[in-house]
């Protein structure tokens, strides 16, 4: 992963983190939360593309966001 890619993905993930908090506050029901979260998270995963390092970085960071929100069990964290 290039430094430019890391910078781009990190910025997108920071924005996702901010949006995720808002989404969680607005959508208490998981049936509403997950589609709303996916609208922001899926483009970042696509942005990472097939680059193994970039994809792994994005997925790991998304897991951490979900764990912090209480939407994912830490035991399910991708390694």
mmCIF file of the N, C-alpha and C atoms, coordinates in Angstrom:
data_MODEL
# 
_entry.id   MODEL 
# 
loop_
_atom_site.group_PDB 
_atom_site.id 
_atom_site.type_symbol 
_atom_site.label_atom_id 
_atom_site.label_alt_id 
_atom_site.label_comp_id 
_atom_site.label_asym_id 
_atom_site.label_entity_id 
_atom_site.label_seq_id 
_atom_site.pdbx_PDB_ins_code 
_atom_site.Cartn_x 
_atom_site.Cartn_y 
_atom_site.Cartn_z 
_atom_site.occupancy 
_atom_site.B_iso_or_equiv 
_atom_site.pdbx_formal_charge 
_atom_site.auth_seq_id 
_atom_site.auth_comp_id 
_atom_site.auth_asym_id 
_atom_site.auth_atom_id 
_atom_site.pdbx_PDB_model_num 
ATOM 1   N N  . UNK A 1 1  ? 0.861   -1.177  0.000  1.00 0.00 ? 1  UNK A N  1 
ATOM 2   C CA . UNK A 1 1  ? 0.000   0.000   0.000  1.00 0.00 ? 1  UNK A CA 1 
ATOM 3   C C  . UNK A 1 1  ? 0.900   1.230   0.000  1.00 0.00 ? 1  UNK A C  1 
ATOM 4   N N  . UNK A 1 2  ? 0.586   2.139   -0.877 1.00 0.00 ? 2  UNK A N  1 
ATOM 5   C CA . UNK A 1 2  ? 1.397   3.359   -0.969 1.00 0.00 ? 2  UNK A CA 1 
ATOM 6   C C  . UNK A 1 2  ? 1.023   4.330   0.156  1.00 0.00 ? 2  UNK A C  1 
ATOM 7   N N  . UNK A 1 3  ? 1.905   5.251   0.484  1.00 0.00 ? 3  UNK A N  1 
ATOM 8   C CA . UNK A 1 3  ? 1.573   6.269   1.482  1.00 0.00 ? 3  UNK A CA 1 
ATOM 9   C C  . UNK A 1 3  ? 0.330   7.076   1.092  1.00 0.00 ? 3  UNK A C  1 
ATOM 10  N N  . UNK A 1 4  ? 0.179   7.334   -0.204 1.00 0.00 ? 4  UNK A N  1 
ATOM 11  C CA . UNK A 1 4  ? -0.980  8.089   -0.670 1.00 0.00 ? 4  UNK A CA 1 
ATOM 12  C C  . UNK A 1 4  ? -2.275  7.311   -0.430 1.00 0.00 ? 4  UNK A C  1 
ATOM 13  N N  . UNK A 1 5  ? -2.221  6.010   -0.710 1.00 0.00 ? 5  UNK A N  1 
ATOM 14  C CA . UNK A 1 5  ? -3.393  5.165   -0.480 1.00 0.00 ? 5  UNK A CA 1 
ATOM 15  C C  . UNK A 1 5  ? -3.733  5.116   0.999  1.00 0.00 ? 5  UNK A C  1 
ATOM 16  N N  . UNK A 1 6  ? -2.718  4.987   1.840  1.00 0.00 ? 6  UNK A N  1 
ATOM 17  C CA . UNK A 1 6  ? -2.937  4.960   3.288  1.00 0.00 ? 6  UNK A CA 1 
ATOM 18  C C  . UNK A 1 6  ? -3.581  6.256   3.753  1.00 0.00 ? 6  UNK A C  1 
ATOM 19  N N  . UNK A 1 7  ? -3.103  7.379   3.269  1.00 0.00 ? 7  UNK A N  1 
ATOM 20  C CA . UNK A 1 7  ? -3.665  8.680   3.641  1.00 0.00 ? 7  UNK A CA 1 
ATOM 21  C C  . UNK A 1 7  ? -5.121  8.790   3.210  1.00 0.00 ? 7  UNK A C  1 
ATOM 22  N N  . UNK A 1 8  ? -5.391  8.389   1.973  1.00 0.00 ? 8  UNK A N  1 
ATOM 23  C CA . UNK A 1 8  ? -6.750  8.441   1.439  1.00 0.00 ? 8  UNK A CA 1 
ATOM 24  C C  . UNK A 1 8  ? -7.699  7.555   2.236  1.00 0.00 ? 8  UNK A C  1 
ATOM 25  N N  . UNK A 1 9  ? -7.289  6.316   2.478  1.00 0.00 ? 9  UNK A N  1 
ATOM 26  C CA . UNK A 1 9  ? -8.140  5.380   3.216  1.00 0.00 ? 9  UNK A CA 1 
ATOM 27  C C  . UNK A 1 9  ? -8.311  5.815   4.677  1.00 0.00 ? 9  UNK A C  1 
ATOM 28  N N  . UNK A 1 10 ? -7.263  6.322   5.286  1.00 0.00 ? 10 UNK A N  1 
ATOM 29  C CA . UNK A 1 10 ? -7.360  6.781   6.679  1.00 0.00 ? 10 UNK A CA 1 
ATOM 30  C C  . UNK A 1 10 ? -8.355  7.924   6.807  1.00 0.00 ? 10 UNK A C  1 
ATOM 31  N N  . UNK A 1 11 ? -8.335  8.843   5.860  1.00 0.00 ? 11 UNK A N  1 
ATOM 32  C CA . UNK A 1 11 ? -9.300  9.943   5.869  1.00 0.00 ? 11 UNK A CA 1 
ATOM 33  C C  . UNK A 1 11 ? -10.723 9.444   5.713  1.00 0.00 ? 11 UNK A C  1 
ATOM 34  N N  . UNK A 1 12 ? -10.915 8.505   4.813  1.00 0.00 ? 12 UNK A N  1 
ATOM 35  C CA . UNK A 1 12 ? -12.251 7.926   4.610  1.00 0.00 ? 12 UNK A CA 1 
ATOM 36  C C  . UNK A 1 12 ? -12.722 7.192   5.858  1.00 0.00 ? 12 UNK A C  1 
ATOM 37  N N  . UNK A 1 13 ? -11.811 6.484   6.513  1.00 0.00 ? 13 UNK A N  1 
ATOM 38  C CA . UNK A 1 13 ? -12.183 5.742   7.725  1.00 0.00 ? 13 UNK A CA 1 
ATOM 39  C C  . UNK A 1 13 ? -12.509 6.683   8.889  1.00 0.00 ? 13 UNK A C  1 
ATOM 40  N N  . UNK A 1 14 ? -11.798 7.798   8.983  1.00 0.00 ? 14 UNK A N  1 
ATOM 41  C CA . UNK A 1 14 ? -12.119 8.792   10.024 1.00 0.00 ? 14 UNK A CA 1 
ATOM 42  C C  . UNK A 1 14 ? -13.520 9.352   9.804  1.00 0.00 ? 14 UNK A C  1 
ATOM 43  N N  . UNK A 1 15 ? -13.846 9.633   8.555  1.00 0.00 ? 15 UNK A N  1 
ATOM 44  C CA . UNK A 1 15 ? -15.191 10.117  8.240  1.00 0.00 ? 15 UNK A CA 1 
ATOM 45  C C  . UNK A 1 15 ? -16.229 9.044   8.565  1.00 0.00 ? 15 UNK A C  1 
ATOM 46  N N  . UNK A 1 16 ? -15.920 7.789   8.246  1.00 0.00 ? 16 UNK A N  1 
ATOM 47  C CA . UNK A 1 16 ? -16.827 6.686   8.577  1.00 0.00 ? 16 UNK A CA 1 
ATOM 48  C C  . UNK A 1 16 ? -17.048 6.607   10.080 1.00 0.00 ? 16 UNK A C  1 
ATOM 49  N N  . UNK A 1 17 ? -15.998 6.755   10.839 1.00 0.00 ? 17 UNK A N  1 
ATOM 50  C CA . UNK A 1 17 ? -16.111 6.705   12.295 1.00 0.00 ? 17 UNK A CA 1 
ATOM 51  C C  . UNK A 1 17 ? -17.065 7.788   12.805 1.00 0.00 ? 17 UNK A C  1 
ATOM 52  N N  . UNK A 1 18 ? -16.940 8.989   12.279 1.00 0.00 ? 18 UNK A N  1 
ATOM 53  C CA . UNK A 1 18 ? -17.844 10.083  12.683 1.00 0.00 ? 18 UNK A CA 1 
ATOM 54  C C  . UNK A 1 18 ? -19.284 9.770   12.271 1.00 0.00 ? 18 UNK A C  1 
ATOM 55  N N  . UNK A 1 19 ? -19.457 9.311   11.043 1.00 0.00 ? 19 UNK A N  1 
ATOM 56  C CA . UNK A 1 19 ? -20.807 8.978   10.572 1.00 0.00 ? 19 UNK A CA 1 
ATOM 57  C C  . UNK A 1 19 ? -21.397 7.803   11.347 1.00 0.00 ? 19 UNK A C  1 
ATOM 58  N N  . UNK A 1 20 ? -20.561 6.837   11.691 1.00 0.00 ? 20 UNK A N  1 
ATOM 59  C CA . UNK A 1 20 ? -21.051 5.644   12.389 1.00 0.00 ? 20 UNK A CA 1 
ATOM 60  C C  . UNK A 1 20 ? -21.668 6.002   13.734 1.00 0.00 ? 20 UNK A C  1 
ATOM 61  N N  . UNK A 1 21 ? -21.067 6.939   14.422 1.00 0.00 ? 21 UNK A N  1 
ATOM 62  C CA . UNK A 1 21 ? -21.630 7.377   15.706 1.00 0.00 ? 21 UNK A CA 1 
ATOM 63  C C  . UNK A 1 21 ? -23.011 7.986   15.481 1.00 0.00 ? 21 UNK A C  1 
ATOM 64  N N  . UNK A 1 22 ? -23.108 8.835   14.470 1.00 0.00 ? 22 UNK A N  1 
ATOM 65  C CA . UNK A 1 22 ? -24.404 9.449   14.144 1.00 0.00 ? 22 UNK A CA 1 
ATOM 66  C C  . UNK A 1 22 ? -25.430 8.386   13.739 1.00 0.00 ? 22 UNK A C  1 
ATOM 67  N N  . UNK A 1 23 ? -25.004 7.449   12.920 1.00 0.00 ? 23 UNK A N  1 
ATOM 68  C CA . UNK A 1 23 ? -25.899 6.379   12.469 1.00 0.00 ? 23 UNK A CA 1 
ATOM 69  C C  . UNK A 1 23 ? -26.398 5.577   13.658 1.00 0.00 ? 23 UNK A C  1 
ATOM 70  N N  . UNK A 1 24 ? -25.505 5.241   14.572 1.00 0.00 ? 24 UNK A N  1 
ATOM 71  C CA . UNK A 1 24 ? -25.889 4.459   15.750 1.00 0.00 ? 24 UNK A CA 1 
ATOM 72  C C  . UNK A 1 24 ? -26.885 5.222   16.622 1.00 0.00 ? 24 UNK A C  1 
ATOM 73  N N  . UNK A 1 25 ? -26.705 6.539   16.710 1.00 0.00 ? 25 UNK A N  1 
ATOM 74  C CA . UNK A 1 25 ? -27.629 7.350   17.511 1.00 0.00 ? 25 UNK A CA 1 
ATOM 75  C C  . UNK A 1 25 ? -29.000 7.461   16.842 1.00 0.00 ? 25 UNK A C  1 
ATOM 76  N N  . UNK A 1 26 ? -29.012 7.481   15.525 1.00 0.00 ? 26 UNK A N  1 
ATOM 77  C CA . UNK A 1 26 ? -30.265 7.632   14.785 1.00 0.00 ? 26 UNK A CA 1 
ATOM 78  C C  . UNK A 1 26 ? -30.986 6.312   14.544 1.00 0.00 ? 26 UNK A C  1 
ATOM 79  N N  . UNK A 1 27 ? -30.243 5.218   14.507 1.00 0.00 ? 27 UNK A N  1 
ATOM 80  C CA . UNK A 1 27 ? -30.823 3.912   14.164 1.00 0.00 ? 27 UNK A CA 1 
ATOM 81  C C  . UNK A 1 27 ? -30.510 2.901   15.266 1.00 0.00 ? 27 UNK A C  1 
ATOM 82  N N  . UNK A 1 28 ? -31.368 2.854   16.256 1.00 0.00 ? 28 UNK A N  1 
ATOM 83  C CA . UNK A 1 28 ? -31.161 1.939   17.379 1.00 0.00 ? 28 UNK A CA 1 
ATOM 84  C C  . UNK A 1 28 ? -31.434 0.493   16.983 1.00 0.00 ? 28 UNK A C  1 
ATOM 85  N N  . UNK A 1 29 ? -32.325 0.311   16.036 1.00 0.00 ? 29 UNK A N  1 
ATOM 86  C CA . UNK A 1 29 ? -32.675 -1.021  15.565 1.00 0.00 ? 29 UNK A CA 1 
ATOM 87  C C  . UNK A 1 29 ? -31.600 -1.486  14.580 1.00 0.00 ? 29 UNK A C  1 
ATOM 88  N N  . UNK A 1 30 ? -31.059 -2.691  14.814 1.00 0.00 ? 30 UNK A N  1 
ATOM 89  C CA . UNK A 1 30 ? -30.017 -3.215  13.926 1.00 0.00 ? 30 UNK A CA 1 
ATOM 90  C C  . UNK A 1 30 ? -30.483 -3.325  12.478 1.00 0.00 ? 30 UNK A C  1 
ATOM 91  N N  . UNK A 1 31 ? -31.757 -3.586  12.278 1.00 0.00 ? 31 UNK A N  1 
ATOM 92  C CA . UNK A 1 31 ? -32.291 -3.702  10.920 1.00 0.00 ? 31 UNK A CA 1 
ATOM 93  C C  . UNK A 1 31 ? -32.176 -2.382  10.165 1.00 0.00 ? 31 UNK A C  1 
ATOM 94  N N  . UNK A 1 32 ? -32.125 -1.285  10.874 1.00 0.00 ? 32 UNK A N  1 
ATOM 95  C CA . UNK A 1 32 ? -31.934 0.030   10.260 1.00 0.00 ? 32 UNK A CA 1 
ATOM 96  C C  . UNK A 1 32 ? -30.464 0.445   10.265 1.00 0.00 ? 32 UNK A C  1 
ATOM 97  N N  . UNK A 1 33 ? -29.744 0.047   11.321 1.00 0.00 ? 33 UNK A N  1 
ATOM 98  C CA . UNK A 1 33 ? -28.338 0.447   11.447 1.00 0.00 ? 33 UNK A CA 1 
ATOM 99  C C  . UNK A 1 33 ? -27.483 -0.126  10.328 1.00 0.00 ? 33 UNK A C  1 
ATOM 100 N N  . UNK A 1 34 ? -27.569 -1.441  10.094 1.00 0.00 ? 34 UNK A N  1 
ATOM 101 C CA . UNK A 1 34 ? -26.649 -2.100  9.168  1.00 0.00 ? 34 UNK A CA 1 
ATOM 102 C C  . UNK A 1 34 ? -26.724 -1.561  7.742  1.00 0.00 ? 34 UNK A C  1 
ATOM 103 N N  . UNK A 1 35 ? -27.906 -1.384  7.170  1.00 0.00 ? 35 UNK A N  1 
ATOM 104 C CA . UNK A 1 35 ? -27.934 -0.819  5.815  1.00 0.00 ? 35 UNK A CA 1 
ATOM 105 C C  . UNK A 1 35 ? -27.374 0.611   5.763  1.00 0.00 ? 35 UNK A C  1 
ATOM 106 N N  . UNK A 1 36 ? -27.671 1.397   6.786  1.00 0.00 ? 36 UNK A N  1 
ATOM 107 C CA . UNK A 1 36 ? -27.166 2.768   6.825  1.00 0.00 ? 36 UNK A CA 1 
ATOM 108 C C  . UNK A 1 36 ? -25.639 2.771   6.953  1.00 0.00 ? 36 UNK A C  1 
ATOM 109 N N  . UNK A 1 37 ? -25.114 1.906   7.792  1.00 0.00 ? 37 UNK A N  1 
ATOM 110 C CA . UNK A 1 37 ? -23.666 1.801   7.966  1.00 0.00 ? 37 UNK A CA 1 
ATOM 111 C C  . UNK A 1 37 ? -23.002 1.341   6.666  1.00 0.00 ? 37 UNK A C  1 
ATOM 112 N N  . UNK A 1 38 ? -23.620 0.370   6.018  1.00 0.00 ? 38 UNK A N  1 
ATOM 113 C CA . UNK A 1 38 ? -23.062 -0.168  4.774  1.00 0.00 ? 38 UNK A CA 1 
ATOM 114 C C  . UNK A 1 38 ? -22.970 0.896   3.680  1.00 0.00 ? 38 UNK A C  1 
ATOM 115 N N  . UNK A 1 39 ? -23.896 1.843   3.678  1.00 0.00 ? 39 UNK A N  1 
ATOM 116 C CA . UNK A 1 39 ? -23.849 2.921   2.674  1.00 0.00 ? 39 UNK A CA 1 
ATOM 117 C C  . UNK A 1 39 ? -22.551 3.712   2.772  1.00 0.00 ? 39 UNK A C  1 
ATOM 118 N N  . UNK A 1 40 ? -21.999 3.819   3.957  1.00 0.00 ? 40 UNK A N  1 
ATOM 119 C CA . UNK A 1 40 ? -20.742 4.539   4.147  1.00 0.00 ? 40 UNK A CA 1 
ATOM 120 C C  . UNK A 1 40 ? -19.527 3.610   4.084  1.00 0.00 ? 40 UNK A C  1 
ATOM 121 N N  . UNK A 1 41 ? -19.660 2.386   4.614  1.00 0.00 ? 41 UNK A N  1 
ATOM 122 C CA . UNK A 1 41 ? -18.515 1.478   4.700  1.00 0.00 ? 41 UNK A CA 1 
ATOM 123 C C  . UNK A 1 41 ? -18.187 0.798   3.371  1.00 0.00 ? 41 UNK A C  1 
ATOM 124 N N  . UNK A 1 42 ? -19.194 0.390   2.628  1.00 0.00 ? 42 UNK A N  1 
ATOM 125 C CA . UNK A 1 42 ? -18.944 -0.359  1.390  1.00 0.00 ? 42 UNK A CA 1 
ATOM 126 C C  . UNK A 1 42 ? -18.082 0.402   0.385  1.00 0.00 ? 42 UNK A C  1 
ATOM 127 N N  . UNK A 1 43 ? -18.318 1.702   0.169  1.00 0.00 ? 43 UNK A N  1 
ATOM 128 C CA . UNK A 1 43 ? -17.449 2.417   -0.782 1.00 0.00 ? 43 UNK A CA 1 
ATOM 129 C C  . UNK A 1 43 ? -15.981 2.465   -0.342 1.00 0.00 ? 43 UNK A C  1 
ATOM 130 N N  . UNK A 1 44 ? -15.739 2.449   0.959  1.00 0.00 ? 44 UNK A N  1 
ATOM 131 C CA . UNK A 1 44 ? -14.352 2.465   1.447  1.00 0.00 ? 44 UNK A CA 1 
ATOM 132 C C  . UNK A 1 44 ? -13.693 1.120   1.159  1.00 0.00 ? 44 UNK A C  1 
ATOM 133 N N  . UNK A 1 45 ? -14.436 0.040   1.360  1.00 0.00 ? 45 UNK A N  1 
ATOM 134 C CA . UNK A 1 45 ? -13.908 -1.286  1.030  1.00 0.00 ? 45 UNK A CA 1 
ATOM 135 C C  . UNK A 1 45 ? -13.622 -1.359  -0.469 1.00 0.00 ? 45 UNK A C  1 
ATOM 136 N N  . UNK A 1 46 ? -14.513 -0.824  -1.269 1.00 0.00 ? 46 UNK A N  1 
ATOM 137 C CA . UNK A 1 46 ? -14.295 -0.797  -2.717 1.00 0.00 ? 46 UNK A CA 1 
ATOM 138 C C  . UNK A 1 46 ? -13.085 0.071   -3.065 1.00 0.00 ? 46 UNK A C  1 
ATOM 139 N N  . UNK A 1 47 ? -12.930 1.164   -2.351 1.00 0.00 ? 47 UNK A N  1 
ATOM 140 C CA . UNK A 1 47 ? -11.798 2.064   -2.566 1.00 0.00 ? 47 UNK A CA 1 
ATOM 141 C C  . UNK A 1 47 ? -10.471 1.337   -2.304 1.00 0.00 ? 47 UNK A C  1 
ATOM 142 N N  . UNK A 1 48 ? -10.467 0.438   -1.327 1.00 0.00 ? 48 UNK A N  1 
ATOM 143 C CA . UNK A 1 48 ? -9.257  -0.323  -1.005 1.00 0.00 ? 48 UNK A CA 1 
ATOM 144 C C  . UNK A 1 48 ? -8.917  -1.284  -2.136 1.00 0.00 ? 48 UNK A C  1 
ATOM 145 N N  . UNK A 1 49 ? -9.932  -1.705  -2.862 1.00 0.00 ? 49 UNK A N  1 
ATOM 146 C CA . UNK A 1 49 ? -9.710  -2.570  -4.016 1.00 0.00 ? 49 UNK A CA 1 
ATOM 147 C C  . UNK A 1 49 ? -9.155  -3.931  -3.638 1.00 0.00 ? 49 UNK A C  1 
ATOM 148 N N  . UNK A 1 50 ? -8.421  -4.487  -4.566 1.00 0.00 ? 50 UNK A N  1 
ATOM 149 C CA . UNK A 1 50 ? -7.912  -5.842  -4.376 1.00 0.00 ? 50 UNK A CA 1 
ATOM 150 C C  . UNK A 1 50 ? -6.521  -5.865  -3.743 1.00 0.00 ? 50 UNK A C  1 
ATOM 151 N N  . UNK A 1 51 ? -5.988  -4.698  -3.419 1.00 0.00 ? 51 UNK A N  1 
ATOM 152 C CA . UNK A 1 51 ? -4.691  -4.628  -2.738 1.00 0.00 ? 51 UNK A CA 1 
ATOM 153 C C  . UNK A 1 51 ? -4.841  -5.296  -1.375 1.00 0.00 ? 51 UNK A C  1 
ATOM 154 N N  . UNK A 1 52 ? -4.170  -6.398  -1.179 1.00 0.00 ? 52 UNK A N  1 
ATOM 155 C CA . UNK A 1 52 ? -4.309  -7.169  0.055  1.00 0.00 ? 52 UNK A CA 1 
ATOM 156 C C  . UNK A 1 52 ? -4.080  -6.352  1.313  1.00 0.00 ? 52 UNK A C  1 
ATOM 157 N N  . UNK A 1 53 ? -3.013  -5.565  1.333  1.00 0.00 ? 53 UNK A N  1 
ATOM 158 C CA . UNK A 1 53 ? -2.705  -4.766  2.517  1.00 0.00 ? 53 UNK A CA 1 
ATOM 159 C C  . UNK A 1 53 ? -3.767  -3.699  2.766  1.00 0.00 ? 53 UNK A C  1 
ATOM 160 N N  . UNK A 1 54 ? -4.187  -3.020  1.711  1.00 0.00 ? 54 UNK A N  1 
ATOM 161 C CA . UNK A 1 54 ? -5.191  -1.964  1.849  1.00 0.00 ? 54 UNK A CA 1 
ATOM 162 C C  . UNK A 1 54 ? -6.520  -2.555  2.292  1.00 0.00 ? 54 UNK A C  1 
ATOM 163 N N  . UNK A 1 55 ? -6.898  -3.674  1.681  1.00 0.00 ? 55 UNK A N  1 
ATOM 164 C CA . UNK A 1 55 ? -8.167  -4.315  2.032  1.00 0.00 ? 55 UNK A CA 1 
ATOM 165 C C  . UNK A 1 55 ? -8.156  -4.783  3.495  1.00 0.00 ? 55 UNK A C  1 
ATOM 166 N N  . UNK A 1 56 ? -7.068  -5.397  3.898  1.00 0.00 ? 56 UNK A N  1 
ATOM 167 C CA . UNK A 1 56 ? -6.953  -5.856  5.287  1.00 0.00 ? 56 UNK A CA 1 
ATOM 168 C C  . UNK A 1 56 ? -6.989  -4.679  6.260  1.00 0.00 ? 56 UNK A C  1 
ATOM 169 N N  . UNK A 1 57 ? -6.291  -3.601  5.927  1.00 0.00 ? 57 UNK A N  1 
ATOM 170 C CA . UNK A 1 57 ? -6.279  -2.406  6.770  1.00 0.00 ? 57 UNK A CA 1 
ATOM 171 C C  . UNK A 1 57 ? -7.692  -1.858  6.953  1.00 0.00 ? 57 UNK A C  1 
ATOM 172 N N  . UNK A 1 58 ? -8.425  -1.724  5.843  1.00 0.00 ? 58 UNK A N  1 
ATOM 173 C CA . UNK A 1 58 ? -9.779  -1.177  5.898  1.00 0.00 ? 58 UNK A CA 1 
ATOM 174 C C  . UNK A 1 58 ? -10.692 -2.082  6.718  1.00 0.00 ? 58 UNK A C  1 
ATOM 175 N N  . UNK A 1 59 ? -10.643 -3.369  6.477  1.00 0.00 ? 59 UNK A N  1 
ATOM 176 C CA . UNK A 1 59 ? -11.524 -4.302  7.202  1.00 0.00 ? 59 UNK A CA 1 
ATOM 177 C C  . UNK A 1 59 ? -11.217 -4.306  8.696  1.00 0.00 ? 59 UNK A C  1 
ATOM 178 N N  . UNK A 1 60 ? -9.948  -4.250  9.036  1.00 0.00 ? 60 UNK A N  1 
ATOM 179 C CA . UNK A 1 60 ? -9.553  -4.206  10.450 1.00 0.00 ? 60 UNK A CA 1 
ATOM 180 C C  . UNK A 1 60 ? -10.068 -2.934  11.118 1.00 0.00 ? 60 UNK A C  1 
ATOM 181 N N  . UNK A 1 61 ? -9.932  -1.807  10.436 1.00 0.00 ? 61 UNK A N  1 
ATOM 182 C CA . UNK A 1 61 ? -10.390 -0.538  11.005 1.00 0.00 ? 61 UNK A CA 1 
ATOM 183 C C  . UNK A 1 61 ? -11.906 -0.493  11.128 1.00 0.00 ? 61 UNK A C  1 
ATOM 184 N N  . UNK A 1 62 ? -12.612 -1.047  10.165 1.00 0.00 ? 62 UNK A N  1 
ATOM 185 C CA . UNK A 1 62 ? -14.077 -1.103  10.243 1.00 0.00 ? 62 UNK A CA 1 
ATOM 186 C C  . UNK A 1 62 ? -14.493 -1.973  11.421 1.00 0.00 ? 62 UNK A C  1 
ATOM 187 N N  . UNK A 1 63 ? -13.805 -3.094  11.612 1.00 0.00 ? 63 UNK A N  1 
ATOM 188 C CA . UNK A 1 63 ? -14.089 -3.930  12.782 1.00 0.00 ? 63 UNK A CA 1 
ATOM 189 C C  . UNK A 1 63 ? -13.935 -3.131  14.070 1.00 0.00 ? 63 UNK A C  1 
ATOM 190 N N  . UNK A 1 64 ? -12.866 -2.353  14.165 1.00 0.00 ? 64 UNK A N  1 
ATOM 191 C CA . UNK A 1 64 ? -12.625 -1.569  15.383 1.00 0.00 ? 64 UNK A CA 1 
ATOM 192 C C  . UNK A 1 64 ? -13.715 -0.531  15.605 1.00 0.00 ? 64 UNK A C  1 
ATOM 193 N N  . UNK A 1 65 ? -14.202 0.073   14.542 1.00 0.00 ? 65 UNK A N  1 
ATOM 194 C CA . UNK A 1 65 ? -15.301 1.034   14.657 1.00 0.00 ? 65 UNK A CA 1 
ATOM 195 C C  . UNK A 1 65 ? -16.544 0.332   15.186 1.00 0.00 ? 65 UNK A C  1 
ATOM 196 N N  . UNK A 1 66 ? -16.845 -0.833  14.642 1.00 0.00 ? 66 UNK A N  1 
ATOM 197 C CA . UNK A 1 66 ? -18.034 -1.577  15.067 1.00 0.00 ? 66 UNK A CA 1 
ATOM 198 C C  . UNK A 1 66 ? -17.913 -2.072  16.503 1.00 0.00 ? 66 UNK A C  1 
ATOM 199 N N  . UNK A 1 67 ? -16.733 -2.481  16.890 1.00 0.00 ? 67 UNK A N  1 
ATOM 200 C CA . UNK A 1 67 ? -16.506 -2.912  18.271 1.00 0.00 ? 67 UNK A CA 1 
ATOM 201 C C  . UNK A 1 67 ? -16.717 -1.740  19.228 1.00 0.00 ? 67 UNK A C  1 
ATOM 202 N N  . UNK A 1 68 ? -16.184 -0.581  18.878 1.00 0.00 ? 68 UNK A N  1 
ATOM 203 C CA . UNK A 1 68 ? -16.340 0.611   19.719 1.00 0.00 ? 68 UNK A CA 1 
ATOM 204 C C  . UNK A 1 68 ? -17.806 1.008   19.870 1.00 0.00 ? 68 UNK A C  1 
ATOM 205 N N  . UNK A 1 69 ? -18.604 0.753   18.841 1.00 0.00 ? 69 UNK A N  1 
ATOM 206 C CA . UNK A 1 69 ? -20.034 1.073   18.894 1.00 0.00 ? 69 UNK A CA 1 
ATOM 207 C C  . UNK A 1 69 ? -20.853 -0.006  19.596 1.00 0.00 ? 69 UNK A C  1 
ATOM 208 N N  . UNK A 1 70 ? -20.223 -1.116  19.917 1.00 0.00 ? 70 UNK A N  1 
ATOM 209 C CA . UNK A 1 70 ? -20.948 -2.221  20.540 1.00 0.00 ? 70 UNK A CA 1 
ATOM 210 C C  . UNK A 1 70 ? -21.757 -3.027  19.536 1.00 0.00 ? 70 UNK A C  1 
ATOM 211 N N  . UNK A 1 71 ? -21.423 -2.903  18.257 1.00 0.00 ? 71 UNK A N  1 
ATOM 212 C CA . UNK A 1 71 ? -22.150 -3.613  17.208 1.00 0.00 ? 71 UNK A CA 1 
ATOM 213 C C  . UNK A 1 71 ? -21.452 -4.905  16.798 1.00 0.00 ? 71 UNK A C  1 
ATOM 214 N N  . UNK A 1 72 ? -20.250 -5.121  17.333 1.00 0.00 ? 72 UNK A N  1 
ATOM 215 C CA . UNK A 1 72 ? -19.499 -6.328  16.997 1.00 0.00 ? 72 UNK A CA 1 
ATOM 216 C C  . UNK A 1 72 ? -18.776 -6.828  18.245 1.00 0.00 ? 72 UNK A C  1 
ATOM 217 N N  . UNK A 1 73 ? -18.808 -8.130  18.429 1.00 0.00 ? 73 UNK A N  1 
ATOM 218 C CA . UNK A 1 73 ? -18.098 -8.767  19.540 1.00 0.00 ? 73 UNK A CA 1 
ATOM 219 C C  . UNK A 1 73 ? -16.614 -8.762  19.209 1.00 0.00 ? 73 UNK A C  1 
ATOM 220 N N  . UNK A 1 74 ? -15.768 -8.320  20.143 1.00 0.00 ? 74 UNK A N  1 
ATOM 221 C CA . UNK A 1 74 ? -14.325 -8.305  19.877 1.00 0.00 ? 74 UNK A CA 1 
ATOM 222 C C  . UNK A 1 74 ? -13.765 -9.686  19.487 1.00 0.00 ? 74 UNK A C  1 
ATOM 223 N N  . UNK A 1 75 ? -14.417 -10.739 19.925 1.00 0.00 ? 75 UNK A N  1 
ATOM 224 C CA . UNK A 1 75 ? -13.948 -12.088 19.585 1.00 0.00 ? 75 UNK A CA 1 
ATOM 225 C C  . UNK A 1 75 ? -14.117 -12.384 18.093 1.00 0.00 ? 75 UNK A C  1 
ATOM 226 N N  . UNK A 1 76 ? -14.955 -11.609 17.415 1.00 0.00 ? 76 UNK A N  1 
ATOM 227 C CA . UNK A 1 76 ? -15.195 -11.803 15.981 1.00 0.00 ? 76 UNK A CA 1 
ATOM 228 C C  . UNK A 1 76 ? -14.270 -10.965 15.116 1.00 0.00 ? 76 UNK A C  1 
ATOM 229 N N  . UNK A 1 77 ? -13.372 -10.242 15.760 1.00 0.00 ? 77 UNK A N  1 
ATOM 230 C CA . UNK A 1 77 ? -12.425 -9.357  15.062 1.00 0.00 ? 77 UNK A CA 1 
ATOM 231 C C  . UNK A 1 77 ? -11.628 -10.170 14.050 1.00 0.00 ? 77 UNK A C  1 
ATOM 232 N N  . UNK A 1 78 ? -11.454 -9.602  12.853 1.00 0.00 ? 78 UNK A N  1 
ATOM 233 C CA . UNK A 1 78 ? -10.644 -10.255 11.824 1.00 0.00 ? 78 UNK A CA 1 
ATOM 234 C C  . UNK A 1 78 ? -9.186  -10.157 12.209 1.00 0.00 ? 78 UNK A C  1 
ATOM 235 N N  . UNK A 1 79 ? -8.471  -11.237 11.974 1.00 0.00 ? 79 UNK A N  1 
ATOM 236 C CA . UNK A 1 79 ? -7.028  -11.230 12.308 1.00 0.00 ? 79 UNK A CA 1 
ATOM 237 C C  . UNK A 1 79 ? -6.203  -11.348 11.053 1.00 0.00 ? 79 UNK A C  1 
# 
